[in-house]
Amino acid sequence: MVRPPDSNARRFVFISHAQEDSAVANAVCAALESEGVRCWILPRDVRPGQEIGWVVSDALRESRLMVLVFSSSADRSSEVLNEVERAVKQGMAILVFRIEEVQASESLERFIGSGRRVVDGFAPPLERNLEALVDAVRMALRGIGER
């Protein structure tokens, strides 16, 4: 049974990902939302005609937690780097969901390196990894409380 999303609008989880990882990011979103955790994800949450940069900035301000779907593609993405940098500047908690066994580049590592929670999701099956991620997100959201 699918639970309705959390009614607290400030409980958004911002899902940052490279375009190449959209299938996994959408599975992350579906798994979280099926457990009542509201998510914000590109391109789903951008209406036609909206300026993506402004919409992303607003979504980051309203979010409680970022889930970074991390891969070599995400590591090379300037958009992902910008989103992570904004999240860090806002003091947002970041949870890293590694879908490839790769090291972060120096530019991204300085933002997601020490002190960030990492959930490894590269060993099959994806469903088991998503369950671990949902549990980690729930724990992180409980730890964040209201700002």
C-alpha positions as CSV (number, residue, x, y, z in Angstrom):
1,M,0.0,0.0,0.0
2,V,1.3,3.4,-1.0
3,R,1.3,6.0,1.8
4,P,0.4,9.6,1.0
5,P,3.4,12.0,1.0
6,D,4.3,13.7,4.3
7,S,2.0,16.7,4.7
8,N,4.8,18.8,6.0
9,A,5.8,20.9,3.0
10,R,9.3,21.5,4.5
11,R,10.1,17.8,4.5
12,F,11.2,17.8,0.9
13,V,14.1,15.6,-0.1
14,F,16.0,17.2,-3.0
15,I,17.3,14.4,-5.3
16,S,20.4,15.6,-7.1
17,H,21.6,13.4,-10.0
18,A,23.2,13.5,-13.4
19,Q,20.9,13.1,-16.4
20,E,22.5,9.8,-17.3
21,D,21.3,8.4,-13.9
22,S,17.7,9.5,-14.3
23,A,16.4,5.9,-14.1
24,V,18.0,5.3,-10.7
25,A,17.1,8.7,-9.5
26,N,13.4,8.2,-10.4
27,A,13.5,4.8,-8.6
28,V,14.9,6.6,-5.5
29,C,12.1,9.1,-5.8
30,A,9.4,6.4,-6.1
31,A,10.8,4.4,-3.2
32,L,10.9,7.5,-0.9
33,E,7.5,8.8,-2.0
34,S,5.9,5.3,-1.5
35,E,7.0,5.6,2.1
36,G,5.5,9.1,2.5
37,V,8.6,11.2,2.0
38,R,8.0,14.1,-0.3
39,C,10.7,14.5,-3.0
40,W,11.8,17.2,-5.5
41,I,13.4,16.0,-8.7
42,L,14.3,17.3,-12.1
43,P,12.7,17.3,-14.6
44,R,9.4,16.2,-13.0
45,D,9.0,19.2,-10.7
46,V,9.7,22.0,-13.3
47,R,6.7,23.2,-15.2
48,P,7.0,24.3,-18.8
49,G,8.2,27.9,-19.1
50,Q,9.9,28.0,-15.7
51,E,13.5,29.0,-15.4
52,I,15.3,26.0,-14.1
53,G,17.9,27.9,-12.1
54,W,15.3,29.7,-10.1
55,V,13.2,26.7,-9.6
56,V,16.2,24.7,-8.3
57,S,17.2,27.4,-6.0
58,D,13.7,27.6,-4.5
59,A,13.5,23.8,-4.2
60,L,16.8,23.7,-2.4
61,R,15.6,26.4,0.1
62,E,12.5,24.4,0.8
63,S,14.3,21.1,1.1
64,R,15.4,19.4,4.4
65,L,17.8,16.9,2.9
66,M,19.7,16.3,-0.3
67,V,20.1,12.8,-1.6
68,L,22.9,12.8,-4.1
69,V,22.8,9.9,-6.6
70,F,26.5,9.6,-7.0
71,S,28.2,8.1,-10.1
72,S,31.0,9.0,-12.4
73,S,28.4,10.9,-14.4
74,A,27.4,12.9,-11.4
75,D,31.0,13.5,-10.5
76,R,31.5,15.1,-13.9
77,S,28.3,17.1,-13.9
78,S,28.6,20.9,-13.3
79,E,24.9,21.0,-12.4
80,V,25.3,18.4,-9.7
81,L,28.4,20.3,-8.3
82,N,26.4,23.5,-8.3
83,E,23.4,21.9,-6.5
84,V,25.7,20.3,-3.9
85,E,27.6,23.5,-3.3
86,R,24.4,25.4,-2.8
87,A,23.1,22.8,-0.4
88,V,26.4,22.9,1.6
89,K,26.2,26.7,1.8
90,Q,22.7,26.5,3.2
91,G,23.8,24.0,5.8
92,M,21.6,21.3,4.3
93,A,22.2,17.7,5.2
94,I,23.5,15.5,2.3
95,L,23.1,11.8,2.0
96,V,25.2,10.2,-0.7
97,F,23.7,7.2,-2.6
98,R,26.7,5.7,-4.5
99,I,25.5,3.7,-7.5
100,E,29.0,3.1,-8.8
101,E,32.2,2.2,-7.0
102,V,34.1,5.4,-7.9
103,Q,35.9,8.1,-5.9
104,A,34.7,11.7,-6.0
105,S,36.8,14.2,-7.8
106,E,38.6,16.8,-5.7
107,S,36.0,19.5,-6.4
108,L,33.1,17.4,-5.3
109,E,35.0,15.6,-2.5
110,R,35.4,18.8,-0.6
111,F,31.7,19.1,-0.3
112,I,30.7,15.4,0.3
113,G,33.9,14.1,1.8
114,S,34.0,13.8,5.6
115,G,31.0,13.6,7.8
116,R,28.5,12.8,5.1
117,R,26.3,9.7,5.4
118,V,27.0,7.3,2.4
119,V,24.7,4.4,1.4
120,D,26.3,2.1,-1.2
121,G,23.8,1.1,-3.9
122,F,26.0,-0.4,-6.6
123,A,25.7,-4.1,-5.6
124,P,22.5,-5.7,-6.9
125,P,19.7,-5.9,-6.3
126,L,18.7,-2.2,-6.5
127,E,15.5,-2.9,-4.5
128,R,17.5,-3.9,-1.4
129,N,19.7,-0.8,-1.8
130,L,16.7,1.4,-2.0
131,E,15.3,-0.1,1.2
132,A,18.6,0.8,2.9
133,L,18.4,4.3,1.4
134,V,14.8,4.8,2.6
135,D,15.9,3.8,6.1
136,A,18.8,6.2,6.0
137,V,16.6,9.1,4.8
138,R,14.1,8.5,7.6
139,M,16.9,8.6,10.2
140,A,18.4,11.7,8.7
141,L,15.0,13.5,8.6
142,R,14.4,12.6,12.2
143,G,17.8,14.0,13.1
144,I,17.3,17.2,11.3
145,G,14.1,18.4,13.1
146,E,12.6,21.8,12.1
147,R,14.8,24.7,11.2
